[in-house]
Amino acid sequence: MSLAGGIPANSIAVATSDGKVIPLSREAASQCGLIHSTVSVDVLTKTGSVGSSESGSGGSSGTPSKGLLPTPLPLPQVDSRVLLQIKAYLDYHAFHPPYKFQKPLRDDIYGLNIPVFDLEFIEKGRTQQDIYDIVTAAM
């Protein structure tokens, strides 16, 4: 379960149920409830990788980076197809705050001035099972 060339230094490697390792940026990972509850807040908010700031040396050893964690974070209930869809959402919303829905929902989604990205994400030919898998994995 490795990625050629390593994982970007400011990323968390996530291992999916089908054996793929997918990097998530710190900004993207910090939005995901499952990752946020598994990884310490310190890892998601500090700069550098795990252990680099404690010794004061930081620096690059010339070996491929493993990202912010020493090993990929296992997500055995999520396959790579679903995680890549979630990653696209998290990458976008890392720098564009998600739309805040007023509850209860009193209108259809088209009358709410929802950003185009979010509408396209919802409508992207997904089945009910796809939506269920995404929601379940993102919790």
FENRAQUI-V417897 format. One record per pair of residues at least 6 apart in sequence whose C-alpha atoms are under 6 Angstrom apart, sorted by the first residue. I is the first residue (numbers start at 1). J is the second residue. Records with the same first field share a line. If there is no record, write none. Layout:
I->J + J
This chain:
5->64
6->64 + 65 + 66
7->65 + 66 + 67
8->67
9->65 + 67
10->26 + 67
11->23 + 24 + 25 + 26 + 67 + 68
12->23 + 24 + 67 + 68
13->22 + 23 + 72
14->21 + 22 + 72 + 73 + 74
15->21 + 72 + 73 + 74 + 75
16->75 + 76 + 78 + 79 + 80
17->76 + 78 + 79
18->79
26->44
27->94
28->90 + 91 + 94
30->36 + 44
33->139
34->139
49->68
50->68 + 69
52->58
